[in-house]
Amino acid sequence: MSSARTVLRALKDSTHALHRRAEQYVRILDHDATVEDYARYLRAMYGFHAPIEAALAGDPALEAA
């Protein structure tokens, strides 16, 4: 297994419980979810991910990976 896959697997395994907990509150896959529910979710996730991605984008080691 490649180094990147090993890291991704470790990240997935270590955050599994957090994902399960979040899924209790983020109900975008429920049968009664609406387009607005999904749009709200995307806006919230963008607000979380955009600054992190911007910070990580400048890291040469991550760029190489």
MODELLER restraints for C-alpha pairs under 7 A, 6 or more apart:
rsr = mdl.restraints
at = mdl.atoms
rsr.add(forms.Gaussian(group=physical.xy_distance, feature=features.Distance(at['CA:4:A'], at['CA:65:A']), mean=6.99, stdev=0.5))
rsr.add(forms.Gaussian(group=physical.xy_distance, feature=features.Distance(at['CA:27:A'], at['CA:33:A']), mean=6.89, stdev=0.5))
rsr.add(forms.Gaussian(group=physical.xy_distance, feature=features.Distance(at['CA:28:A'], at['CA:37:A']), mean=6.33, stdev=0.5))
rsr.add(forms.Gaussian(group=physical.xy_distance, feature=features.Distance(at['CA:28:A'], at['CA:38:A']), mean=5.70, stdev=0.5))
